[in-house]
Amino acid sequence: MWKIQLSLRQRSKPSSKKYISSESQYQKAPEIAFDGIPETEWKQLLLSVFKHSIRLLKPGGLIAVFTDWRRLEKMASLMAQAGLPPKGVVVWDKTAGSRPVKGGFNLQTEFILWGRKGSGAPELYAHGVITPATLTKRQHLTQKPVKVIEHLLKVVPKGGKILDPFAGVATTGVACLKNGYSFTSVEVVPEYFEIGCRRLKELENN
Ligand SMILES: C[S@@+](CC[C@H](N)C(=O)[O-])C[C@H]1O[C@@H](n2cnc3c(N)ncnc32)[C@H](O)[C@@H]1O
């Protein structure tokens, strides 16, 4: 894993207030870097990360970007601006992990925009809806279940190399290690980086 250090910016609302529904749940979680930065800076950061990621991607390689419904359109347009317009969207049904909305519908879905660089797509197929997968132990405010990442890996040939520039507690790394992929993860918050390293070490030792 790589460790990069960037200065944290002013955020409008702490991540701990945004991603959990009760004060008692996971109260002491470290803040997520760059969460809540002004829209223009958010766009610049993502555009730059997308451009570099696409540059590193092999022909036929896959890009997959998580987003909620509010930013779905913006995220798709940033991918296009960076040179790789999405080919489709995968829906993750979070069911048990979803947040209730008073007078409305649970915030139950998350989206994964995906695209491929040029031609050379592999002869692999997967469902466009990821059925419920829950966390057994939460160590990050927006941690993904390993099974969700494993679903995305179904369309990546075995032995492929994966880059996760926003690694959190290294869920992508865990999924890669379990399924025969190599990977590079980048996480700027030291606490999350350390937890990620621990998860990977535990997996290697078992
Ligand atoms: C949505 S979370 C990823 C959660 C991850 N999928 C997991 O299951 O743990 C995004 C992560 O990216 C980190 N991050 C944000 N901006 C970053 C940057 N510029 N460089 C590296 N990491 C960054 C945040 O601290 C956060 O932990």
The ligand as a MOL file (V3000), in Angstrom:
LIG
                    3D

  0  0  0     0  0            999 V3000
M  V30 BEGIN CTAB
M  V30 COUNTS 27 29 0 0 0
M  V30 BEGIN ATOM
M  V30 1 C -15.8420 6.3510 0.4710 0
M  V30 2 S -14.4220 6.0930 1.4360 0 CHG=1
M  V30 3 C -13.9120 4.5000 0.8880 0
M  V30 4 C -14.3680 3.3850 1.7680 0
M  V30 5 C -13.8140 2.0580 1.3100 0
M  V30 6 N -14.4520 1.5970 0.1030 0
M  V30 7 C -13.9640 0.9830 2.4080 0
M  V30 8 O -14.7300 0.0450 2.2490 0
M  V30 9 O -13.3210 1.1580 3.4490 0 CHG=-1
M  V30 10 C -13.2360 7.1380 0.6570 0
M  V30 11 C -11.8960 7.2210 1.3690 0
M  V30 12 O -11.0140 8.0060 0.5800 0
M  V30 13 C -10.2020 8.7950 1.4350 0
M  V30 14 N -9.7380 9.9410 0.6580 0
M  V30 15 C -10.4260 11.0400 0.3230 0
M  V30 16 N -9.6830 11.8620 -0.4290 0
M  V30 17 C -8.4920 11.2640 -0.5970 0
M  V30 18 C -7.3050 11.6040 -1.3050 0
M  V30 19 N -7.2050 12.7350 -1.9750 0
M  V30 20 N -6.2920 10.7350 -1.2800 0
M  V30 21 C -6.3930 9.5730 -0.6140 0
M  V30 22 N -7.4820 9.1820 0.0960 0
M  V30 23 C -8.5250 10.0180 0.0940 0
M  V30 24 C -11.1030 9.1330 2.6030 0
M  V30 25 O -10.3800 9.4110 3.7800 0
M  V30 26 C -11.9500 7.8610 2.7380 0
M  V30 27 O -11.4240 6.9890 3.7080 0
M  V30 END ATOM
M  V30 BEGIN BOND
M  V30 1 1 1 2
M  V30 2 1 2 3
M  V30 3 1 2 10
M  V30 4 1 3 4
M  V30 5 1 4 5
M  V30 6 1 5 6
M  V30 7 1 5 7
M  V30 8 2 7 8
M  V30 9 1 7 9
M  V30 10 1 10 11
M  V30 11 1 11 12
M  V30 12 1 11 26
M  V30 13 1 12 13
M  V30 14 1 13 14
M  V30 15 1 13 24
M  V30 16 1 14 15
M  V30 17 1 14 23
M  V30 18 2 15 16
M  V30 19 1 16 17
M  V30 20 1 17 18
M  V30 21 2 17 23
M  V30 22 1 18 19
M  V30 23 2 18 20
M  V30 24 1 20 21
M  V30 25 2 21 22
M  V30 26 1 22 23
M  V30 27 1 24 25
M  V30 28 1 24 26
M  V30 29 1 26 27
M  V30 END BOND
M  V30 END CTAB
M  END
